[in-house]
Amino acid sequence: MNTTDQHPLVAAYLDAVARETAGLPAERRAELLADLREHIEVSGAEGDDQVRAVLAGLGEPRTVAASALAEESPAGPAAAPRTGRTKLTAILLGVSGVLLLLNAYAGAIALIVALVLLWGSPQWENRQKLIGTATGAAVPVVVFLGALLGDASRIGPMEVLLILAFSLGVPTLGAILLMRAVRR
């Protein structure tokens, strides 16, 4: 240990990082603190101003800890684990088509909430969000076009089954694709 490591500002900084990383495994926590200590020692900072500058360059203890905790998560920082919000998004997207057929208002609300959750979530890339949006919006678009192009009185049992299969299948497919993307 050199005198920089014993500086009161450095000790306070390392203590703060240690407190903030209490959720890390002991080995990873010790490694992080050793890396920070080494970086501070290598800087050769002497005096309060230089030490403050080095510590500011490392970042706030809470930020350093948050980064370390994010790296330690099982799925890694880029892919968050499946959470309740993720499942809710997939479920709402999957049932939105059938709900639109059964109750237009409930289906529209389910679809809107699913799309808001989808686009507000960081775990999916834009491509996946576009696929989810397209599969969710496919049912109202097809139903609307069908209403414009055809006379509702001419719809037979086969057409009803096709519409029902489409309304259930396409949004469910979108939900499945989104959940698979989260697992990767």
N, C-alpha and C positions, 0 to 999 in steps of 0.2 A: 504494500500500500504506500502510496506517496501522500504528500500533504494535500493535494487536490481532493483525494478521496475522503480525507478527514475534515474537509471544509464543512462548516455548519449548513450552508445552502445545499451542498451535495448530499449530505446526510438526510436533510429534510426532504429533498427531492426523491431520493431512493426509498425512504420510508413511505412517502406518499404512493409511489408506484407499487411498493410491496403491499400496502393496504388495499389498493384498488385492484390488484391481481390476486386477491385471496382465493378466487374461484379457479385459478389455474392449478394444474398438478404441480406438486412441490419441485420436481425436477425442472419443468419448463419455467417456473417462476424464478428459480435460482439462476438458470441460464440467461433469462432476460435481464435480471439485475446485474449479473456478471458482464453481459454485453454493454449495458449502460455505463457501468463503472469503468470498463476498459475504454469506452469512447471518451469519457470525461478525462481519464488519465492521459490518453494519447493527445488530447487537445492542448495539454500543457498550460491550461489557464491558471493564472495567478491573480489574486485580487478579486474582490467581490464583483466588479463590473465584468471582467472576463468570464468568471464562473457563471454569472447570470446570462451572459450571451450564449455560452455553450448549452446551458440548460434550456434556454428559450429555443435554441436550434433543435433540441431533442423533442420539444413539444410538451404540452401540459401532461402531468402524470396521468390524469384521467383519460386523455386521448391515447397515450402510449399503452395504457392498460386495455382500453377498448379494442385497439388494434390487435394486441396479443390475444385477448379473449376471442375475437372474431376468427383469428387464424387457428385457434385451438378447437373450434366447433367441428363436429364430425363431418359435416357437409362442406366445410371450408367457407371462406368469406363470400364467395360469389354465389353459391347456391344455398339458400337458407333451407333448413329442414321443413318438411311439410307441417304447417301450422294449422290451427283451426281456421284462420282466414283463408289459407290456400284451399283447404277442403271445402269451405263455404263457397268460394268462388267457383270451384269445379261443379259442386252440386247445383248451385243456382243456374250456371250455364247449361248443365245437362238437362235440367227439368224445365227450363224456360220455354222450349218449343211446345211441349205438351200443355204447359200452363197457358200459353197463348191461345191454344185451341179451346181449352176448357173455360178460361176466364181471361179475357183480353187484358184487363187491368192488372190482375195478379201476374200474368205472364210478362207484361211490359215492365212492371216494377222489378220482377226477378231478373229480367234481362238487363235493365239499366243498372241495378245494384251489382250484378255480376261483372258488367263491363267497367264500372267505376273501380271495383276492387281489382280487376285484372290490370287495368292501366295504371293503377296506383301502386302496384306491387313491383318491387325491384328484382324479384327472383326470375322473372321471365324476360327474355329478350324481345325486342320490337317485333321480330318475325313471328314469334310464338303468340304475342299479343294480337297481331293481325289475324293469325289463323283462328284464335279463339273468338275474335270479333266477327270474322266472316262466318264461322259455323253457328254462332249465336244469332246473328242477324239474318241468316239464310231463311229461317222459318217465316218470320214476318214478311220478308220480301216475297217469297214464293206464295204465301197465302194472299198477300195483297195483289200480286200479279194474277193469280188464279181468279180472284174476285173480279178483277178488271176484265179479264179475257173470257171468262166463262160465266154461264148462267148457273147460279147455285142450285136451281131446281133440277138440273141435269146431272148432278153428282150422284153416282151410284155407289154401291158398297165397295167395289174395287178401288174407286178413286178415294173414298174415305180411308180405306186401309193403307193406300199409298201415302196419303197426306199424313196419317198417323205415324207410319213407319219413318217417313222423312222427318217429321217433327220430333220424334224421339231419337232417331238414329244420328242425325247430323250434329245436333248440340252435344249429345253424349260422346260422339267421336271427338269433338273439340275438347270436351272436358278430360277425356282419357289422354289425349295428346298433351294437354297442359300438365297433367299429373306425371306423365312419363318424363317430361322435360324437367320437372322439379327433382325427380329421383336421380338424374344424371349428375 
